[in-house]
């Protein structure tokens, strides 16, 4: 997300700050770390976001060659456990679980398809036909979003896989690239093999019965695949389901693959060798891992969720929502207990160039481009931010404040697709970064886990430092001016981060934009991070530093509390009993309304509605009076009442709660939204908002909705740890 917030696109388009266009050159031969990629798979996906024709397939193959070729890819698959480092064949264990390799080797057999195999004829010796899960086949035409992503793409949908488990056949991206010395074949032989795969698919469709003559054959190229073994989609194109359109960006026709292979075969193309430094580095790492695997020291620990080939992708697959203490706790548990711990995490970051192996520090070059690390190192300077550092007070020595691109700040409330996910998450949005390049601080996932022998700090010291981060952020918000007292502090935990250097989001929660809600699933509050770290400190048996660290954390927490109080005392006040509310008597299109002026001033600053009731209200009001002396506003009364009543609820609701958008009757929806748009409050009306009333110490739990109630989904309040609903994940290639 940060890459989009900072303006880094998925393609090589140039900088996130003025001047970066001159700093970074898009070179196919360099790993850029787009969106924080820590694997070739993620890098290819980010740089070639669509692979659906011969042009994009050709581009992906060229990019792979420039990133290290077959050797680099084999090392990644070996690292993740998909390839046996001794035999160079696909693995067949439970971790990672590689479904089509299991079916191709007959380790698993789909009993219901034994008869269908006969439709392959002579091709039965080399290939196997597979089916989707029965429930996925049944829902092939469902328009329900929970099925669209992984239901079958057509009424008749099968997969073809190979019985040859040599890794060169796991995906078309590498076919014909593996050197003969490693058991590979050249592009001509690869072409012949893929031609035979096509013939087998068509023979099956012609002989199985019940299929039309409109047959589509598609593959998902590495980067966009979710299984790391060969599968060719065989579709009856006469009856396609919604899933086909949903996955259109990655459905590459088999004929497009054949076209590129024919080009390479005709030109006697030889795969470009990796550069000598890159080649040597991969050989050394591969040799170390082979020895470790043979000695039984490094198990194949990945589950291979959605074809993950990195710790980062595995965490996303296993913890798809990372917004509270529960999910953060689970991510730390997975890393330490199942995914090899910080040793494997560091290896991944070193392999992809984010960490210097010898020093353990984040790299600050341009390949990969790690923006916050470069700011810390002084290689990127943000114009106009020098003065804002002074608002950190005593924390200036340890931390820095960074900003987003001006255009991203400007479009914070835009609902246009171009900006949602790229614009700032709030009208006031800053980042706090730590002036320490040691990799232990690159992300909250690693806080306190790096051994002291490797330069890490204890879990107790990590807790103290995160408390200091919180105190620094709150001190900044209290002193910079213009911010409310509702400050949100969030981390994006590794897996869901898009920059591999530490950054805490500082948000003014009174003016949240659409991007905040888009990424609500991964906005993990700093208080939830602290909660888990405190738990780990409390379970640290026999630690000589436990009492001392607890006291230090308490002092840091007190500093954070004092900073929070300073925000409140700096000018953002709630009305008190001693300050009588100004009640306005209005005539709205012929209907009388009485409402506090303060309620109407909850409209976003800069909106027409807010300006109408701002400082110039008294003079403007005298111009439009009805015969009873009420201020007359020529607005549709029912539409305005919906807007006003929503602001009444915001004024009433405590600041610890989020208020849903109002229920808008279908018959008057257009009129209400048109008026909201004209008044500049449409986004304000349609997005959940924090309450603006005084914080209540105790608030009874809302009663559960009855079965007949009309319940609408909304983003869950961030301070709460329970998720609104289970997350459905999957893909059409699940078997």
Phi, psi and omega in degrees: 000318184301323180300325177284321177300318182276357175093014176273121179278173176285343174256173183274087186249359181097182210294162172265350177224158176305127178105344183289337177305326180278338186277320190244131179247131181285105180246122180303333185276003183241141174280118186266339183070039180302135182055030178072023183303134175240024179207158174299323182300312181292323180294317179295318179299318182288322185272340174232077188293344173232131172229088187225015177199180183295325181297311182287328176293318178298318180296318180295319179294319178296317180298317179300316179301319181288337181270007178126351175068204184299324182297314180295319181294318178299320179298319179296316180292327176291317178304318182275355176089009180277338181238131176288122185291348180267314185262347184061027176250160178294141181279159186234020182275186179280334179228111355281155179268114186246093195300314185285333172293321179296318181286321180296330181269358184067015172296323170242144180229129174271100187303323183294347184253006181303319181291322182294333180301332181296335180292348177283343181059230183294343182281355179300332183293332186248337188230164179226138174265135182235158180241160174283173175297145181305318181293330177288325175293319182296328184260027185302330182251015181288138176262002177294124182305332182290344178254335187306320188284337183225004172289161178301149186276352179208165178299323175243111187219120177228170177236145171248131174232170185253154176272352179274112185270005176300136190298341181297341182260008185292333181199146182300339184300334186247358183297126181087000181258337185289127182300149179300329179295341178253017177088011182273170177243158180279171182304327181293314179290325176296319177301313180299322181293318180290325174300321180291324176299316179298315180299320180296317180298313182292323177298318178298310184297328181284336188248347184286334178092137176090355181263150177281183178270359180267088185254130177247134179240124185223152174230154174254114186285146180312132188113320178245006178271155177242008173221130184266052169208158189297133168211125176254124177287127173250115186237140168273105188287355180284341179219085180268149177257175180301333181298331181295315178292322181301321183259015185302327184296341183236005176276096182266119181302141179299328178296330177291322176297315180297322180300315181292319179295324177296319178301313183292321179294320181293331182262008181052042183297133173248132182305134179295129179289152175293154177298155185301316178298316180295315181301314182296317181298316180294321180296319180295313182294320179297319180296318179298315182292321178301315180296320181295318180294316180297325181278357179077014182275333182238104180283166172279095193267347182287142169279342180072031182302125182054032178073024182303135176240017179212158175301321182299310181293325179295320179295321177297317181294324183273330179232077186290342176238125185228075187227012181205178183299321182299312182287325177295318178299318181293321179297317178295321179296315180300315181299313187280327187261333187238334189252015173094358176073192184291339177297314179289324178298315178297319179302319179296315181292325177292316181303321184264008170088010181275339182229137174283124186297321185285317185267339183074016180258154177294142177282154183233023177278197181254355180222094001283160182264109184248093195302312185288329175295322180291326177293317179301318183283355180080011181275344173231129179242129179268114181300138175084358183265354183301316183293324183296336180297330183296337181286353175281348178058231183295346183271001182301329183291334185257334189226166176224154174255133178238158180238168175275174174294146181306318182292331178288323174295318183298325183260027185303328183254013181287138177258007178288142183303329181298330187252335180292117185102347180242323181290166177299153184278349181208163177300326175239111187219121176227169177238139172255128178236159184257135181279060179209117184273359179299137190296342180300339181259011186291335182197154182299338181300331188257357184304122175078005183259339181286127182301147178298333178294340177255018178091007181278168176253161180289167179296327178294315179293326178295320178300314179300317183293322179291324174299321178293323176300314180298314180299319180296316181296317181290325177296317178302311183297329181284337188252341186287333179090141177089355180264150177280184177268004180256090185255129176253132179240124187223148170245153167253110187286146183313134188113313180254005177271156177239004171225130185267049169212148190298136174205127176259129177282130174248117186234142168273110189283356178279349182220070181274144179255174181302329180296327178300314183287331177297321183255018180303329183294344182234008175277098184264114183298144181299329179296331177285325174298314181297322180301314181292319179297322177296320177301317182291325176295317182294336180265003179283089184294134171070017180284124181291341183262003189300307183296318181296316181293322179298318178295318179295320178296322179296320178295318178294321178296322177296321177298320177296319179296318179298322178295321179296319179295326180295326178298314183296320182282353185274357175139355179259097187246149171271150176300143178244171182297333181281351179249097184299137180286143177272109182267126181263135175259111187241153170244107183259100178056030178104354179245132183283145179212137173244131185203141177297139177300325180298330179293316180291334179283000172287346175301148183304138175302137181097344178282158178298319182297318180293318182293329180298325184251018180279206184302330183272010185302314187301317181290318182292327186293331183292342186278336186232087180240144175272185185288352176257006179084007178277147176291127182261128176239123186276065179246152171301120189296318182292321180294316181293326180297322178298316181294314182295319181294327177294320179290330174299317180295320177296320180293328182277321186294140178295156184292350179270359184241157177251135180260131179291158169299154181289154172285123184251119179302139184300321186290337180245012185300314183298316181297318181294314182291325177296316179295318179299320179296315181296327181274356178079025183234018183297310179297320178301321182286325188266351180256142173302143183228148173291144174297154182246003180278177180294147179292130179261136181294322180223133180225122183298149182291138178298138177294149179293138179296140176288163185298336184268358182289150175272104183254126178256142176289145174210161174299137182287147174304132186296324182292345183275151186263344183277138178276150181293324187204157175295148179263123178268124178233162177153189182202166183290351182261016175280133184243000000 
